[in-house]
Amino acid sequence: MGINPAAWVGKKIVGWLITEQQPVGPPLCDFERVRYEVRPCDVILVEGRSRVSEIIRTVTQSPWSHAALYIGRIHDLDDGELREKIRSFYDGDPHEQLIIEAWLGQGTVVNPLSKYRGDSLRICRAGGLSRQDAQRVLKFALQHLGFEYDLRQLLDLARFLFPYSVIPRRWRSSLFEHNAGSPTRSVCSSMIAAAFAAVRFPVLPVLEQCEDGTLRMVPRNSRLFTPRDFDYSPYFDIIKCPHLEFSKNASYRNIPWDSDGRICNRHGDCFVPDAAGGAEALVPADDYTLRTNADGGAAVQPIIDPKGR
């Protein structure tokens, strides 16, 4: 059987798009805290490092380029059939924390949460979602295991969101067709949004005001969702897991700021402001150090000069 040139070229392009770059610095979140805080049915936003992630960030004007749905451990699922379904797609440690995600070049798959240990993450939690409905959301998502990634929908979404377009955004777009796309294809955010819509939980619904002044919610087209929508939604609580946690006694004053007076545009691009330019010092003069507690937590304490200065 001969090689399909179009398929070969497409595979090469996908491989180029999903190749991840090396991280330029440590992630903004504490992964161990993420592992501790996350609960089944939480949406996990990822600041990806691939070329397609960069495209998504540019088009959506958001740092979040990918969304995954947290499953938990296999035994966290109430439905035995779903547990068996996961085992047919994942043969790793049954005690591993798992996520379901739609990924370019792989389709809808189950992966360990530890896959994103080196990335900046954010947890979005559906406020007030019952355990029963959380299990139904997971069931809806898990029914998409094995589906291919809908590349056409991703391209149509990019065209729809991009501020300038020569071609009308709705022309031949799969986003606005009533029966658009193959029923065996999905995109990460759209699949998760549709899962929550299945239990009538709002993400970013369209609000309409009735004649009597009351508001009515209309479900939004799930094909139009991007990762940033879960962060923006008023119906999702945002759980951040920074490396340092501030208490109510202004402990931010004890942050181990750099004492050289540097300012950074990004990681590796730092400079000391010219004093003649009138730039004010943005960091405290005192030196601080970061120590690790016996329990693995971080704490900040000033460096003590032995001469008492």
N, C-alpha and C positions, 0 to 999 in steps of 0.2 A: 504494500500500500504506500503511495507516494505521500510526501509531506505537503500539507496545506500551507502555502506561503502566507496567506492572511493570518492563519492561526499562529504560525511561527512568529510573525512580526508582532502580533498582538501579545503573545506570551513574553517577548523580549521587552515590549513597552511596559507591560504590567510589572515585570521584574525590576525595571529601571525606576518606576514610580514608587514601589514599595520598599526599595532599599533604604535602610535607616542610616542616618548619619551618626557619628559619634557625639555623645552629649558634650556640650561646651562647658558644663559646670554641674554641680550637684542639683538634684531636683528641689523644688520649693517646698515639698511636703515630706513628712516623716513616714516612710512606707510602713514601718512597724505600727505606727498609730493608725494608719489607714486599715491595716489588717485587723486591728482591734476594734475599730469603730464601725466598720462596714457591716451591713445587715442584708439578708436576702431580699431581693427586689430593689436594692439601691441601684441608681444609675451612676456609673463611674465615668467621669470625663477625663480624657487623656490629651495631653499636649504632645502630640506625636513628633517624630523626628525624621519622617520620610519625606520624599518630594511631594507625594500626593497630600500629605499633611500640610505642607507649606502652601499648596494651592488652596486647600480648604480654608486655612486660616486667613489667607488673603481675600478670598471671595466672601467669607462670612464676617470678616473684621472681628475675629474672636481668637483667643489663644487656644481654644479647644477644638481639636480636629477629629476627634473620634469619641464614640460613646459605646460603652459595654454595659450589660446587665449582670449584676452580681447574683449568682445562684446560691452560693454558700458551699457547704460540703454536701456530698451526695445524700447523706442521711438526713439533711435538713429538709428534703422534699417529702411531702406527705404521700404523694402518689407513687406506688411501687412501679407502675409501668414507666413513669418518667425517669425513675432511678435506673431502670434497665435500659432505657433509651440513651441516657447519658453514657452508661457503660459501653454501649455499642459505638460511641463516638470518642470516648476518652478511656484509655487503659492505664492511666497513671495511678498515683497514690489515692485511694478512696477518701482519705482524710484531708486532701488538698483543697484549699479554697478555690472555687471555680467561677468563671464568668462565661457568658455566652455573648458572642459578637459576630457581626458580619464584616468580613475582611476581604479587601480586594485581592484577588488571586487565590483565595481559599474558600470563599463563601461563608455561610453561617456555621460556626464551629464553637466547640467548648475548649477553653484554654485555662491554665492556672492563673490566678491573680498575680502570682509572682512574675509573670511575663513582663509586667510594668513596674518592676522594682526600681528601675533607674529613671522613671519618667515622673513629671509633675502631674498629680492627680487631684481630682475634686469629687467629693461624694454628694450626690443630689438624692434626697430622700422624699418620697411622696408623703406629704403630711396627712396623718390620720388614716392611712391605708390599712384596712383590716388584714389580719393574717390570711384569712380565707381568700380575699381578693388578691393578695400578694402571691399566693400559690397559683391562682388563676392566671395572673400576669406571666409568671414563670412558665406555666403550661403552654400558653399561647406562643411565647418566644421559643420554647424547646421544640414545638411542632415545626419550626422553621429550620431545624438542624439539617444540614445537607443541601440547603438551597444555595444556588449560585449567587454571586454578588452582582447586583444590577448596575452595571457600568453605565448603561444609557441613562438611567435615572440620575446618577451622579452628575453626568455631563449636562443633562437638562436642568438640573438644580443649579449648577454653576452658571449656566447661561441665564437662568431666571434671576439669580441674585446679583449678577454682575451689573454695575451701574450703567454701562454702555453696551449697546448691542445693535448690530446692523440688521440682523434678522429679528422680527417680532418675537418676543419671548414666549408667547403661547403657540407660535406656529410649529406644528408637528412636534409638540412637546408631550412626553409621556406623563408629565405631572398633572395634566388637566383632562386626560382621557378617563372616562368612567370605568373602563375595564383595562386600564393601562398595564402593560408589562406582563411578563410570564408569571403565573402563580408559583413558580419555583425559583424566583429571584427576590432578593431583598437587599436593603442598604441599612447600615447600623442604626442611625437615628430613626428612620422611618419604621423599621421593625419594632423598635422599643416603643415609639409613640403609638403604633397600632395596638401593641400589647396592653398599654394602659387604657386606650380607647375601648378595648374589649370589655373592661369592667367599669366603663363610664367615668374614669378618673380624668380630670382635665389637666392638660399640660399648658397649652396656650390656645384656649378656645376663642372663637369669634363671639363677641358680646353684642347683643342687639337689645335696644330699649323698646319695650312695648308701649302701646298707647296709654296704659295706666301708669306708666313710669317705672314698672318693674323691669328687671334685666332677665334676658334669656340667653343661655349659652348654646352655641352651635358648634359641633365638633369641627376641628380644622383638618384639612386635607393632610393625612399623615405623610404624604410624599414630599411635603414642603418643609419638614422638620430638619433641623441641623443640630449638632451637639450643643451649641450655645443656647438653644431654646429651653433646655432643662435647667440651665444656670439662671436664665432670665425669668422662668416661670414663677409666679407668686404662690403656686401650689406645691412647690418643692422646697424643702428645707436644705440649706447648704451647710455641709459639714467640712470644715477645713482642718487640716492636720499639719500645722507648721512645726518646725523643729523646736521652736521656743514658744512656750505658752505664757501669756501675760496674766497676772492676777489683778485684783482690784487696787493694789497698793502701788500702782505706777511702776511695776517692775521693768517696763520697757526702758526705763532710764539706766538699767544695768546691762543693756545689750553690749556684747563685745565688739563695738564699732572699731574700725581701722583707725589707728592713731596717727597715720601719716597725712591726714587731710585730703585723701584721694576721693574723687568722684568717678563713678563708672557709667558709661553709656550702656554697656552690656558686659558680659563676662569676658575678661581679657582685654577690654578696651577702657582703661582707666587713666586718669590724669590728675595732677594737682593743680587746682585753679590758680591763675595768675593773681597775685595779691593786688596788682594795679587795676585789675578788672573789677574790683569791688565785690567779689564773690564772698558771701558769708560762709563761715565754717558750718558744715552740715552735720558734723559728728562731734561728740563730747571730747574734751581733752584728756579725760582719764582713760587709763588702759584697763581693759577687762579681759578675762579669760573664760573659756567655756570648759567646765568640768563635767564628768559623767558620774552620776550617782551609782550606788551599788545595784539598784534595780534597773539600771539601763537608761534612766531618764536623764535629761540634760538640765543643768542649772548654771547660772551665771554668777560669778563672784569677782570682785576687783582684785587686781594683782597688788599684793601688799609689798611695799618697799621695805626691806629689812631695816633701813635707817629711819623709817617713820615719816618719809616725805610724802 
